[in-house]
C-alpha cells in the first residue's frame, strides 16, 4: 500500500501540479508536507487533500494510516459516505436540461469526495440557468449496522418415524420460551384418551443440548410405558362397534368364522369373542389397563366407560 506522500505525488503528476501550489491550496507549509511520510495530518487536512486532488477520502485516509504504520499490505479503510448528485426537476421539464447538455431528472452521479460533488452541483445549476434543481445528497455506507441474530435449534420426535429431527430458525433476540438456560421445556403431545405420548418438541440455543435432553426425556417415557407405538402400517381402526338386537355389542371382526380341529368352519363361542375383544384392546390401545369380563356385554360396557368404544342404538 502506498503511503500518503506517494499518493499525493502520483496525483500531482497526473494533474500537472507542483508541491508548492498544492501546499498553498491545502493551507500547509512544504515542511509540513514532508513530515507526512511518517505522521498523520489533522482530520480536516485529510478532507482538504481529498477535495483538492479529487481522491476518495477513504484512499487518502488509508494512505495516511499506512504512513503512520497503522495499516499495511492490502489493508484499507472503508469510506464512511458517498455523495449523490440528483437533478430534482419535474420529469416533464427534463428536455430543457437535455437541450443545455445536462442530464434530465434523476440521479446524475455518485462521488466519493464531497468537493467534487459540490463543484458539479454549482456548475450544473449555473449552466442550466433555469433553477437550482441539482442537489447533493450524502449517503452513509455500511449503515445501519447488520442486526445481531441468534440461531434457535428445534428438535422434534414423533412416534411414526421414531426419529429426532432438528431444524434451525433465525431470531433477532433470544425467544422468551428459552429462558435464562437457553433451552425450552419439552412440549409433549398425547394421544387422546390413552395418556401415551406421540410427539415431543424442544428448542435450544445449543443443538446438542436440545437433542440430548429430548433423548433422555424419551427414554424416561419409554421405561414408564408412556410412549405411543404405531400399529402395523398404522391400520385404520376397526369399524364402529355394531349393535345387535340383543345387548351384546362386539366388533364385526370378532365374529369371523374360525377353523375347528377337523377343518370345518364354525362360528366362535362367547368365550372366544371375549378373548378376541381383549386382544383387540391390547393391540390397538397399548398402555390401556387390562380388562376382565364374563360376557361380551360386560366387556363392552367397560370399554364404553373408559371412552374406548362407541355404540349405536
C-alpha positions, 0 to 999 in steps of 0.5 A: 500500500502506498503511503500518503506522500506517494499518493499525493505525488502520483496525483500531482503528476497526473494533474500537472501540479507542483508541491508548492501550489498544492501546499498553498491550496491545502493551507500547509507549509512544504515542511509540513508536507514532508513530515507526512511520510511518517505522521498523520495530518489533522482530520480536516487536512485529510478532507482538504487533500481529498477535495483538492486532488479529487481522491476518495477520502477513504484512499487518502485516509488509508494512505495516511494510516499506512504512513503512520504504520497503522495499516499495511499490505492490502489493508484499507479503510472503508469510506464512511459516505458517498455523495449523490448528485440528483437533478430534482426537476419535474420529469416533464421539464427534463428536455430543457436540461437535455437541450443545455447538455445536462442530464434530465431528472434523476440521479446524475452521479455518485462521488466519493469526495464531497468537493467534487460533488459540490463543484458539479452541483454549482456548475450544473445549476449555473449552466442550466440557468433555469433553477437550482434543481441539482442537489447533493445528497450524502449517503452513509455506507455500511449503515445501519449496522447488520442486526445481531441474530441468534440461531434457535435449534428445534428438535422434534420426535414423533412416534411414526418415524421414531426419529429426532429431527432438528431444524434451525430458525433465525431470531433477532433476540433470544425467544422468551420460551428459552429462558435464562438456560437457553433451552425450552421445556419439552412440549409433549403431545398425547394421544387422546384418551390413552395418556401415551405420548406421540410427539415431543418438541424442544428448542435450544440455543445449543443443538446438542443440548436440545437433542440430548435432553429430548433423548433422555426425556424419551427414554424416561417415557419409554421405561414408564410405558408412556410412549405411543407405538404405531400399529402395523402400517398404522391400520385404520381402526376397526369399524364402529362397534355394531349393535345387535338386537340383543345387548351384546355389542362386539366388533364385526371382526370378532365374529369371523368364522374360525377353523375347528380341529377337523377343518370345518368352519364354525362360528366362535363361542362367547368365550372366544369373542371375549378373548378376541375383544381383549386382544383387540384392546391390547393391540390397538390401545397399548398402555390401556389397563387390562380388562376382565369380563364374563360376557361380551356385554360386560366387556363392552360396557367397560370399554364404553366407560373408559371412552374406548368404544362407541355404540349405536342404538 
